[in-house]
């Protein structure tokens, strides 16, 4: 009975979507902006998340504790609480209402979670095993050791950053000054204007992107691990 209840609670938000589908997909600026932000933020999160976690695990710097504290501090502070500070900082350098400003804010919002996910995964794997990768060149270390070992964590980082980017409305609207359309901002406008067709299309985009990323990353990692095993044999 409990399994049926859990399944129902998971599927319940999607019941309405399963009953209707958009008749066509309009590739407007909002969808293209959303895809561009999702891909770029996900890639940077993987790069900086794994790199920072590696540094935190292996560095002996006296600044390590401070860097770790500052890195994980945003995890305990609601985004809305720091939003005004980010707005003031970006306004000083003229990034309000720009694609760069919105991208920077989305990166700042997602990066602490990515670092924590990568750090926890490396901590579980253990420093002794990871130390064997120190003999590799940086690119070989990432491709032949870290990515195969951290494939599930990397996929989680990508999906987590994707979901956060897709769920941001206030940050994008404020930092973008209403000039940077995304699927999320258009979705609120469609709801407010009772544009059911537009709302349905944007909702399916929000649902489809994480699913496609999950399936695609699984296939990419499967192929890459086979290639790595073949090269090491």
DOFITI-284097 format. One line per 3 residues: number of its first residue (from 1); their letters; for each residue x, y, z of N, C-alpha, C, O, CB. Coordinates in steps of 0.001 Angstrom, whole numbers, plus 500000, padded with zeros to 6 digits. Glycine has a CB too. Example, Ala and Ser with C-alpha at 12.3 -4.5 7.8 and 13.67 -1.06 7.14 Angstrom:
2
1> AS> 513190 494310 507800 512300 495500 507800 513200 496700 507800 514236 496681 508465 511308 495527 509046 ~ 512850 497750 507080 513670 498940 507140 512900 500030 507870 513409 501138 508039 514084 499402 505725 $
end
This chain:
233
1> XXX> 500825 498798 500000 500000 500000 500000 500865 501260 500000 500568 502238 499314 499064 500001 501212 ~ 501951 501211 500794 502824 502376 500880 503494 502662 499539 503701 503819 499175 503882 502166 501963 ~ 503833 501585 498799 504459 501774 497493 503492 502434 496516 503879 503294 495725 504942 500431 496934 $
4> XXX> 502235 502022 496582 501223 502621 495704 501047 504097 496044 500900 504931 495151 499869 501872 495832 ~ 501062 504418 497341 500908 505807 497767 502085 506646 497293 501898 507756 496795 500776 505893 499292 ~ 503293 506121 497446 504485 506850 497003 504442 507066 495495 504723 508165 495017 505770 506089 497398 $
7> XXX> 504090 506020 494743 504000 506125 493290 502961 507164 492879 503178 507938 491947 503656 504763 492678 ~ 501830 507173 493584 500776 508141 493274 501253 509571 493524 501003 510460 492710 499519 507851 494110 ~ 501939 509793 494648 502416 511129 494979 503457 511617 493974 503531 512811 493684 503000 511144 496384 $
10> XXX> 504263 510689 493442 505278 511069 492457 504642 511399 491113 505025 512366 490455 506308 509946 492287 ~ 503668 510590 490712 503060 510751 489395 501997 511846 489379 501702 512407 488324 502449 509441 488945 ~ 501422 512154 490539 500287 513084 490613 500534 514417 489897 499651 514869 489168 499954 513354 492058 $
13> XXX> 501713 515081 490073 501901 516371 489388 501892 516274 487872 501699 517282 487192 503192 516985 489823 ~ 502098 515066 487325 502199 514921 485880 500930 514371 485238 500875 514196 484021 503351 514030 485546 ~ 499903 514096 486057 498690 513491 485511 498081 514366 484420 497689 513868 483365 497668 513252 486625 $
16> XXX> 498003 515664 484677 497433 516573 483691 498237 516621 482408 497671 516746 481322 497327 517953 484266 ~ 499574 516520 482526 500422 516554 481337 500232 515320 480474 500283 515398 479247 501877 516683 481732 ~ 500010 514168 481126 499852 512928 480378 498544 512900 479580 498381 512085 478671 499905 511742 481328 $
19> XXX> 497636 513779 479920 496338 513800 479251 496321 514679 478011 495399 514592 477200 495282 514267 480206 ~ 497332 515526 477858 497362 516425 476712 498791 516737 476330 499676 516765 477186 496598 517715 477011 ~ 499025 516973 475046 500354 517276 474543 500278 518517 473664 499246 518776 473044 500942 516073 473758 $
22> XXX> 501362 519285 473604 501349 520453 472706 501293 520012 471255 501936 519036 470869 502591 521336 472939 ~ 500532 520726 470461 500379 520363 469049 501630 520669 468251 501920 519992 467265 499194 521091 468441 ~ 502378 521688 468668 503605 522048 467960 504550 522752 468931 504129 523251 469974 503296 522957 466729 $
25> XXX> 505826 522783 468572 506836 523420 469402 507394 524624 468672 507927 524492 467570 507961 522431 469765 ~ 507277 525791 469273 507769 527022 468674 509138 527350 469260 509253 527655 470447 506774 528188 468906 ~ 510174 527289 468427 511536 527535 468901 511793 529033 468978 512442 529622 468114 512573 526855 467977 $
28> XXX> 511265 529626 470035 511434 531063 470188 512683 531379 471024 513418 530475 471422 510183 531680 470837 ~ 512904 532642 471278 514086 533091 472011 514136 532520 473419 515215 532211 473926 514119 534603 472072 ~ 512978 532376 474055 512940 531875 475431 513474 530447 475516 514250 530130 476418 511510 531933 475980 $
31> XXX> 513066 529587 474589 513528 528198 474601 515024 528121 474304 515748 527362 474949 512740 527361 473577 ~ 515484 528900 473335 516911 528886 472999 517756 529407 474155 518817 528855 474448 517173 529723 471742 ~ 517294 530465 474813 518012 530978 475987 518072 529938 477088 519109 529751 477724 517346 532251 476510 $
34> XXX> 516956 529265 477309 516896 528265 478367 517870 527122 478095 518619 526718 478985 515472 527724 478507 ~ 517862 526606 476878 518776 525503 476528 520229 525941 476661 521067 525191 477162 518505 525008 475090 ~ 520526 527162 476209 521901 527668 476293 522346 527795 477744 523468 527414 478078 522021 529029 475586 $
37> XXX> 521496 528316 478600 521845 528464 480016 522001 527103 480686 522939 526890 481455 520778 529290 480747 ~ 521091 526193 480396 521152 524867 481025 522453 524157 480676 523127 523626 481559 519953 524010 480590 ~ 522810 524143 479391 524031 523436 478962 525283 524107 479517 526162 523432 480053 524109 523379 477424 $
40> XXX> 525370 525432 479392 526574 526133 479848 526734 526054 481358 527840 525816 481842 526534 527592 479411 ~ 525662 526245 482111 525744 526187 483576 526087 524774 484032 526856 524604 484978 524415 526647 484218 ~ 525530 523758 483376 525833 522370 483740 527310 522053 483506 527951 521445 484363 524951 521399 482935 $
43> XXX> 527855 522454 482361 529256 522177 482050 530191 522889 483025 531152 522294 483514 529574 522600 480613 ~ 529915 524148 483304 530773 524902 484235 530666 524327 485644 531654 524298 486377 530388 526404 484243 ~ 529485 523874 486024 529302 523272 487348 530123 521996 487494 530743 521767 488533 527819 522970 487597 $
46> XXX> 530128 521167 486454 530930 519942 486503 532407 520286 486611 533126 519711 487427 530674 519069 485259 ~ 532852 521213 485795 534269 521593 485775 534709 522194 487114 535670 521724 487722 534533 522595 484640 ~ 534004 523232 487568 534395 523895 488809 534061 523044 490033 534800 523060 491017 533708 525253 488917 $
49> XXX> 532951 522299 489979 532576 521466 491120 533590 520379 491397 534042 520215 492530 531226 520846 490889 ~ 533953 519625 490351 534925 518546 490511 536307 519113 490833 537016 518578 491685 534986 517680 489237 ~ 536688 520196 490151 538001 520794 490395 538141 521338 491809 539169 521128 492452 538256 521901 489402 $
52> XXX> 537134 522026 492295 537188 522579 493651 537157 521465 494691 537869 521536 495692 536020 523552 493883 ~ 536351 520449 494470 536295 519325 495400 537652 518616 495479 538096 518226 496560 535198 518332 494973 ~ 538304 518455 494323 539641 517845 494297 540617 518695 495106 541408 518165 495886 540147 517685 492836 $
55> XXX> 540560 520003 494920 541461 520898 495662 541205 520811 497167 542149 520749 497955 541288 522354 495182 ~ 539941 520806 497562 539609 520726 498981 540063 519398 499592 540433 519352 500765 538105 520906 499179 ~ 540036 518334 498816 540402 517027 499338 541912 516867 499486 542374 516199 500411 539858 515944 498438 $
58> XXX> 542687 517473 498583 544122 517212 498554 544997 518381 499014 546182 518190 499289 544514 516831 497177 ~ 544437 519572 499100 545277 520697 499472 545640 520672 500952 544874 520192 501787 544582 521997 499133 ~ 546800 521188 501253 547249 521328 502640 547377 522799 503019 548026 523138 504008 548593 520608 502847 $
61> XXX> 546758 523664 502232 546856 525093 502466 546203 525488 503790 545227 524878 504225 546217 525855 501317 ~ 546754 526507 504410 546172 526991 505671 544831 527683 505430 544053 527904 506357 547145 527959 506375 ~ 544579 528019 504166 543328 528677 503819 542211 527682 503517 541090 528080 503201 543538 529582 502630 $
64> XXX> 542515 526391 503615 541535 525374 503230 540238 525503 504021 539153 525476 503440 542119 523985 503425 ~ 540340 525642 505339 539130 525699 506164 538275 526912 505824 537047 526831 505831 539499 525727 507643 ~ 538928 528048 505522 538180 529242 505160 537502 529087 503797 536346 529468 503614 539104 530456 505151 $
67> XXX> 538246 528520 502850 537663 528298 501520 536491 527329 501602 535459 527537 500963 538727 527761 500542 ~ 536652 526270 502388 535579 525293 502551 534356 525925 503193 533224 525672 502779 536055 524112 503388 ~ 534592 526753 504210 533480 527414 504900 532743 528366 503960 531513 528369 503908 533992 528179 506134 $
70> XXX> 533502 529172 503218 532884 530126 502298 532183 529421 501135 531161 529892 500637 533937 531090 501759 ~ 532747 528283 500711 532157 527534 499598 530816 526937 499967 529883 526948 499164 533094 526435 499146 ~ 530717 526416 501179 529494 525739 501588 528502 526647 502317 527382 526231 502613 529839 524580 502464 $
73> XXX> 528911 527887 502609 528018 528816 503308 526706 529052 502571 525655 529070 503212 528716 530134 503516 ~ 526721 529239 501213 525443 529475 500516 524431 528345 500648 523243 528551 500402 525704 529712 499068 ~ 524890 527136 501036 523952 526026 501194 522980 526267 502336 521897 525683 502360 524705 524730 501427 $
76> XXX> 523354 527123 503286 522535 527343 504470 521791 528672 504430 521087 529026 505376 523394 527282 505704 ~ 521950 529406 503329 521299 530706 503211 520334 530665 502031 520748 530332 500921 522347 531848 503036 ~ 519056 530995 502239 518118 531008 501112 518581 531952 500010 519151 533009 500278 516725 531412 501587 $
79> XXX> 518330 531559 498782 518768 532371 497638 518165 533761 497698 518833 534745 497381 518387 531693 496315 ~ 516904 533849 498101 516246 535156 498150 516916 536089 499147 516866 537309 498991 514777 534992 498507 ~ 517554 535510 500188 518220 536344 501183 519475 537006 500626 519843 538100 501053 518574 535517 502403 $
82> XXX> 520127 536349 499681 521349 536903 499089 521096 537602 497760 522015 538163 497164 522368 535809 498892 ~ 519851 537568 497298 519529 538109 495987 519795 539607 495906 520316 540090 494901 518083 537824 495652 ~ 519442 540345 496954 519616 541795 496919 521091 542159 496852 521480 543090 496147 518965 542446 498146 $
85> XXX> 521925 541402 497606 523357 541649 497555 523931 541398 496168 524774 542160 495696 524067 540784 498568 ~ 523473 540324 495509 523935 540038 494158 523480 541124 493188 524220 541500 492278 523428 538669 493700 ~ 522269 541624 493381 521755 542680 492510 522614 543930 492622 522970 544534 491610 520295 543007 492858 $
88> XXX> 522952 544326 493861 523776 545519 494079 525148 545343 493434 525653 546249 492769 523927 545809 495590 ~ 525753 544156 493640 527097 543912 493103 527106 543953 491576 527995 544559 490977 527625 542558 493590 ~ 526128 543318 490949 526082 543288 489487 525714 544651 488908 526160 545007 487817 525084 542235 489012 $
91> XXX> 524899 545412 489640 524533 546753 489169 525754 547663 489124 525843 548541 488266 523450 547367 490075 ~ 526698 547458 490047 527903 548286 490084 528783 548097 488855 529494 549015 488445 528700 547978 491329 ~ 528734 546902 488268 529589 546626 487096 528780 546586 485798 529297 546179 484758 530332 545292 487283 $
94> XXX> 527523 547002 485857 526713 547132 484661 526242 545827 484047 526073 545750 482830 527463 547873 483661 ~ 526024 544789 484865 525609 543488 484336 524126 543212 484519 523652 542130 484175 526400 542396 484994 ~ 523389 544174 485056 521938 544002 485174 521319 544119 483777 521638 545033 483017 521317 545063 486159 $
97> XXX> 520436 543184 483461 519784 543209 482155 520630 542623 481048 520366 542864 479870 519418 544603 481801 ~ 521666 541840 481418 522543 541229 480413 522514 539711 480559 522191 539179 481621 523997 541760 480548 ~ 522861 539024 479465 522934 537564 479497 524039 537101 480443 523894 536089 481130 523173 537005 478083 $
100> XXX> 525138 537844 480474 526249 537489 481370 525832 537585 482828 526170 536709 483624 527458 538398 481116 ~ 525112 538619 483185 524665 538794 484567 523751 537667 485008 523905 537134 486107 523954 540123 484727 ~ 522800 537301 484161 521888 536201 484505 522654 534890 484633 522428 534126 485571 520776 536064 483445 $
103> XXX> 523561 534629 483692 524356 533407 483762 525211 533342 485009 525338 532282 485621 525230 533289 482548 ~ 525804 534477 485396 526647 534519 486587 525838 534226 487848 526294 533495 488727 527329 535883 486706 ~ 524654 534790 487934 523807 534554 489106 523358 533100 489175 523338 532507 490254 522585 535478 489079 $
106> XXX> 522999 532525 488037 522603 531116 488017 523769 530221 488420 523568 529218 489106 522089 530720 486625 ~ 524984 530569 488003 526162 529797 488387 526419 529899 489885 526693 528896 490544 527389 530273 487610 ~ 526330 531115 490419 526531 531304 491861 525497 530525 492667 525797 530027 493752 526460 532795 492222 $
109> XXX> 524294 530421 492141 523215 529716 492849 523425 528205 492855 523086 527540 493834 521868 530043 492212 ~ 523979 527654 491776 524082 526202 491658 525427 525640 492098 525497 524491 492535 523825 525800 490247 ~ 526493 526422 491993 527842 525890 492209 528078 525291 493600 528690 524227 493684 528837 526976 491977 $
112> XXX> 527628 525915 494693 527877 525299 496007 527336 523877 496131 527975 523028 496751 527267 526150 497088 ~ 526178 523609 495554 525617 522257 495591 526481 521285 494795 526683 520144 495210 524184 522256 495043 ~ 526992 521739 493648 527828 520874 492822 529133 520523 493526 529591 519382 493464 528122 521545 491484 $
115> XXX> 529726 521501 494193 530971 521248 494930 530724 520247 496050 531521 519330 496250 531548 522563 495504 ~ 529641 520415 496772 529328 519499 497875 529080 518081 497356 529551 517115 497957 528096 519999 498657 ~ 528355 517946 496259 528093 516622 495688 529391 515949 495263 529608 514773 495556 527139 516731 494489 $
118> XXX> 530258 516694 494571 531532 516121 494124 532435 515797 495312 533100 514761 495323 532248 517087 493167 ~ 532460 516668 496297 533313 516453 497474 532856 515218 498246 533684 514406 498657 533295 517695 498396 ~ 531557 515071 498445 531039 513901 499160 531366 512607 498410 531708 511597 499026 529517 514027 499358 $
121> XXX> 531260 512642 497080 531567 511453 496290 533044 511083 496411 533379 509909 496568 531196 511680 494817 ~ 533926 512078 496338 535357 511807 496479 535695 511313 497888 536548 510443 498064 536171 513067 496155 ~ 535026 511869 498872 535277 511455 500252 534884 509993 500455 535575 509256 501158 534506 512357 501236 $
124> XXX> 533770 509569 499839 533324 508184 499952 534293 507248 499230 534624 506178 499741 531902 508028 499380 ~ 534742 507650 498051 535702 506834 497299 536987 506660 498095 537576 505579 498119 536007 507472 495927 ~ 537409 507724 498738 538589 507649 499592 539816 508264 498955 540068 508098 497762 538875 506225 499944 $
127> XXX> 540568 508969 499763 541770 509630 499273 542830 508642 498772 543470 508918 497757 542356 510491 500366 ~ 543044 507487 499451 544084 506554 498962 543865 506101 497520 544818 506010 496746 544138 505332 499857 ~ 542615 505820 497157 542344 505386 495788 542549 506534 494807 543114 506338 493732 540915 504838 495671 $
130> XXX> 542097 507719 495168 542224 508860 494276 543667 509323 494134 544033 509905 493113 541370 509997 494771 ~ 544489 509070 495146 545886 509479 495078 546631 508791 493933 547622 509319 493429 546577 509180 496396 ~ 546161 507632 493531 546803 506921 492428 546669 507704 491116 547450 507504 490186 546193 505518 492273 $
133> XXX> 545677 508591 491052 545475 509381 489835 546415 510571 489754 546473 511235 488719 544046 509862 489761 ~ 547157 510858 490829 548048 512014 490829 549194 511851 489835 549799 512839 489419 548604 512243 492223 ~ 549493 510618 489454 550581 510382 488496 550163 510704 487064 551014 510828 486184 551048 508933 488578 $
136> XXX> 548851 510842 486825 548367 511148 485483 548459 512654 485218 548468 513462 486147 546912 510655 485305 ~ 548527 513005 483954 548386 514409 483569 546954 514856 483876 546050 514022 483932 548729 514618 482049 ~ 546735 516167 484076 545399 516637 484480 544257 516142 483595 543239 515682 484110 545384 518130 484489 $
139> XXX> 544410 516229 482272 543325 515795 481386 543114 514284 481446 541976 513813 481441 543617 516219 479949 ~ 544207 513526 481501 544087 512073 481618 543484 511689 482962 542715 510732 483050 545457 511401 481440 ~ 543824 512419 483990 543273 512150 485321 541758 512315 485312 541032 511511 485897 543905 513085 486373 $
142> XXX> 541290 513366 484642 539844 513617 484585 539150 512569 483724 538128 512008 484119 539559 515029 484033 ~ 539710 512308 482545 539046 511422 481599 539099 509955 481968 538121 509232 481777 539641 511598 480267 ~ 540250 509497 482506 540442 508068 482760 540136 507649 484189 539929 506465 484453 541844 507689 482432 $
145> XXX> 540102 508606 485119 539901 508242 486527 538654 508901 487115 537731 508217 487557 541126 508633 487351 ~ 538637 510233 487116 537573 510939 487827 536199 510732 487195 535234 510435 487899 537886 512413 487880 ~ 536102 510887 485872 534789 510738 485236 534209 509327 485396 533031 509200 485732 534893 511078 483757 $
148> XXX> 534997 508253 485168 534427 506917 485402 534030 506685 486859 532988 506088 487129 535422 505854 484979 ~ 534850 507152 487798 534533 506939 489211 533379 507815 489685 532596 507414 490546 535758 507206 490064 ~ 533283 508993 489126 532276 509961 489588 531115 510097 488616 530401 511099 488651 532916 511321 489800 $
151> XXX> 530910 509109 487748 529896 509267 486696 528507 509531 487259 527777 510359 486715 529857 508031 485822 ~ 528122 508850 488333 526796 509086 488901 526715 510451 489565 525686 511123 489491 526446 507997 489908 ~ 527805 510860 490216 527828 512184 490843 527804 513285 489797 527134 514302 489976 529062 512335 491730 $
154> XXX> 528538 513085 488698 528531 514064 487618 527138 514177 487020 526666 515280 486744 529549 513685 486534 ~ 526484 513051 486821 525119 513084 486291 524178 513791 487265 523290 514534 486846 524616 511657 486008 ~ 524372 513559 488560 523551 514242 489554 523810 515743 489540 522876 516537 489656 523820 513675 490946 $
157> XXX> 525084 516139 489399 525420 517562 489325 524732 518218 488137 524156 519299 488262 526941 517753 489226 ~ 524793 517561 486987 524172 518108 485777 522662 518237 485960 522081 519274 485640 524487 517219 484557 ~ 522032 517187 486471 520577 517222 486651 520174 518223 487721 519176 518928 487570 520051 515834 487014 $
160> XXX> 520945 518290 488805 520616 519206 489887 520726 520648 489414 519833 521456 489670 521531 518968 491094 ~ 521824 520981 488719 521989 522340 488211 520918 522654 487164 520434 523784 487090 523398 522525 487611 ~ 520550 521660 486358 519513 521859 485345 518171 522196 485983 517485 523127 485561 519376 520611 484473 $
163> XXX> 517807 521427 487005 516521 521662 487673 516504 523025 488360 515488 523719 488331 516236 520550 488699 ~ 517623 523415 488981 517678 524716 489646 517543 525845 488628 516798 526801 488845 518993 524865 490436 ~ 518272 525727 487510 518188 526760 486472 516764 526855 485924 516246 527953 485719 519183 526461 485327 $
166> XXX> 516140 525716 485691 514794 525719 485129 513741 526232 486108 512670 526674 485693 514429 524330 484680 ~ 514040 526174 487395 513050 526595 488393 513200 528051 488817 512377 528559 489579 513150 525715 489606 ~ 514249 528735 488329 514477 530112 488753 513614 531083 487950 513679 531132 486722 515957 530476 488606 $
169> XXX> 512827 531834 488660 512028 532890 488023 512416 534263 488550 512709 535173 487774 510531 532645 488254 ~ 512417 534412 489873 512679 535721 490485 514072 536217 490130 514239 537379 489759 512522 535646 492012 ~ 515080 535343 490239 516454 535759 489950 516604 536198 488491 517185 537244 488202 517433 534615 490259 $
172> XXX> 516075 535390 487586 516198 535713 486157 515449 536992 485835 515938 537827 485074 515668 534558 485285 ~ 514278 537149 486405 513473 538329 486128 514111 539588 486705 514086 540645 486075 512070 538151 486689 ~ 514684 539476 487908 515279 540645 488562 516612 541015 487916 516810 542156 487499 515478 540376 490064 $
175> XXX> 517527 540042 487834 518856 540334 487285 518768 540613 485789 519522 541433 485264 519822 539162 487550 ~ 517863 539945 485112 517682 540194 483682 516857 541421 483382 516718 541805 482221 517046 539015 483041 ~ 516302 542050 484415 515494 543266 484279 514341 543086 483295 513899 544040 482655 516371 544425 483832 $
178> XXX> 513860 541844 483186 512757 541565 482290 513139 541547 480819 512269 541478 479951 511693 542562 482503 ~ 514454 541610 480529 514920 541668 479143 515423 540330 478621 515656 540173 477422 516013 542689 479019 ~ 515592 539350 479535 516138 538048 479166 515033 537000 479308 514811 536496 480409 517380 537682 480053 $
181> XXX> 514347 536668 478240 513254 535697 478348 513781 534274 478466 514724 533893 477772 512325 535807 477141 ~ 513175 533503 479336 513438 532065 479444 512100 531348 479494 511044 531974 479584 514307 531728 480710 ~ 512164 530027 479433 510927 529254 479487 510192 529530 480794 508964 529617 480804 511219 527748 479341 $
184> XXX> 510918 529666 481884 510277 529886 483177 509577 531224 483239 508440 531299 483704 511292 529792 484288 ~ 510227 532285 482782 509587 533598 482818 508387 533651 481885 507365 534251 482216 510588 534688 482444 ~ 508511 533021 480712 507380 532975 479787 506238 532126 480351 505066 532386 480078 507827 532421 478427 $
187> XXX> 506595 531109 481142 505569 530240 481710 504679 531023 482671 503457 530877 482649 506214 529044 482432 ~ 505286 531845 483505 504486 532660 484422 503605 533633 483656 502455 533856 484034 505391 533425 485394 ~ 504122 534204 482600 503322 535118 481789 502163 534392 481115 501061 534927 480993 504196 535796 480736 $
190> XXX> 502436 533152 480678 501378 532371 480030 500288 532008 481022 499103 532057 480693 501956 531102 479399 ~ 500688 531639 482245 499698 531343 483280 498850 532580 483582 497623 532515 483653 500392 530842 484565 ~ 499547 533716 483757 498840 534941 484121 497890 535382 483014 496832 535949 483286 499835 536056 484430 $
193> XXX> 498268 535120 481766 497428 535517 480640 496488 534434 480170 495790 534595 479169 498278 535942 479508 ~ 496471 533302 480909 495605 532178 480556 495863 531661 479138 494942 531248 478434 494152 532587 480694 ~ 497146 531695 478735 497515 531143 477431 497862 529665 477636 499017 529322 477888 498727 531938 476784 $
196> XXX> 496858 528802 477528 497026 527387 477838 498012 526723 476887 498823 525905 477321 495683 526671 477780 ~ 497963 527055 475602 498846 526443 474616 500313 526765 474917 501169 525881 474895 498475 526918 473204 ~ 500591 528039 475197 501964 528453 475509 502438 527842 476821 503579 527393 476925 502060 529983 475579 $
199> XXX> 501567 527824 477816 501927 527240 479115 502210 525749 478976 503142 525234 479594 500804 527472 480144 ~ 501419 525059 478178 501612 523620 477979 502943 523343 477280 503676 522431 477665 500449 523028 477158 ~ 503250 524136 476254 504520 523954 475551 505702 524167 476484 506622 523351 476517 504615 524910 474365 $
202> XXX> 505683 525257 477240 506799 525560 478134 506926 524530 479253 508036 524203 479674 506631 526952 478729 ~ 505808 524025 479730 505855 523014 480785 506502 521738 480268 507291 521112 480976 504442 522718 481317 ~ 506178 521346 479041 506790 520136 478478 508285 520325 478230 509053 519367 478315 506092 519749 477172 $
205> XXX> 508697 521550 477925 510135 521822 477793 510824 521625 479144 511900 521031 479214 510381 523268 477262 ~ 510207 522120 480208 510773 521962 481548 510879 520492 481947 511829 520100 482625 509925 522717 482569 ~ 509924 519691 481537 509938 518270 481874 510923 517509 480988 511614 516605 481458 508530 517675 481736 $
208> XXX> 510985 517872 479714 511765 517092 478751 513272 517270 478911 514020 516306 478751 511365 517471 477352 ~ 513731 518473 479220 515172 518717 479278 515882 517826 480303 516875 517189 479952 515431 520172 479606 ~ 515412 517755 481561 516096 516865 482512 516039 515393 482094 517006 514657 482288 515482 517020 483895 $
211> XXX> 514920 514966 481525 514799 513571 481098 515792 513267 479977 516467 512238 480000 513359 513269 480633 ~ 515875 514168 478998 516817 513966 477892 518256 513978 478385 519079 513194 477913 516625 515043 476821 ~ 518567 514861 479333 519912 514903 479893 520239 513607 480625 521347 513082 480508 520059 516096 480840 $
214> XXX> 519273 513097 481377 519503 511864 482137 519801 510699 481198 520749 509944 481414 518283 511536 483018 ~ 518989 510561 480161 519188 509469 479202 520478 509677 478415 521252 508739 478228 517987 509366 478239 ~ 520708 510904 477954 521895 511189 477160 523184 510990 477926 524137 510418 477395 521836 512585 476646 $
217> XXX> 523232 511453 479172 524439 511281 479977 524711 509814 480259 525864 509384 480279 524318 512047 481284 ~ 523645 509043 480480 523826 507610 480695 524482 506946 479494 525384 506123 479648 522490 506947 480989 ~ 524024 507306 478293 524610 506742 477079 526048 507194 476861 526901 506394 476477 523775 507120 475881 $
220> XXX> 526318 508480 477106 527676 509008 476918 528660 508342 477868 529755 507957 477459 527696 510525 477127 ~ 528276 508203 479136 529166 507572 480110 529385 506100 479792 530490 505584 479962 528599 507719 481518 ~ 528339 505424 479331 528475 504019 478972 529493 503833 477840 530341 502943 477901 527113 503445 478562 $
223> XXX> 529401 504674 476816 530342 504596 475693 531754 504960 476139 532720 504297 475763 529895 505524 474550 ~ 531869 506022 476947 533194 506478 477383 533887 505435 478254 535086 505203 478097 533076 507797 478150 ~ 533156 504808 479163 533763 503797 480035 534233 502603 479224 535279 502030 479528 532771 503343 481115 $
226> XXX> 533476 502211 478190 533928 501119 477312 535217 501494 476599 536121 500668 476476 532843 500768 476281 ~ 535309 502725 476132 536515 503184 475453 537706 503213 476413 538817 502835 476041 536288 504577 474846 ~ 537473 503660 477647 538546 503723 478643 539029 502317 478982 540233 502076 479065 538067 504450 479922 $
229> XXX> 538097 501391 479179 538488 500003 479486 539285 499403 478327 540282 498716 478550 537236 499133 479779 ~ 538847 499659 477090 539563 499149 475940 540956 499712 475814 541874 499014 475381 538802 499435 474707 ~ 541128 500978 476188 542448 501593 476080 543388 501124 477176 544598 501041 476965 542326 503097 476124 $
232> XX> 542839 500816 478347 543676 500402 479468 544028 498921 479428 544941 498479 480126 542984 500718 480764 ~ 543308 498153 478613 543594 496708 478545 544870 496434 477749 545262 495278 477590 542408 495954 477908 $
end
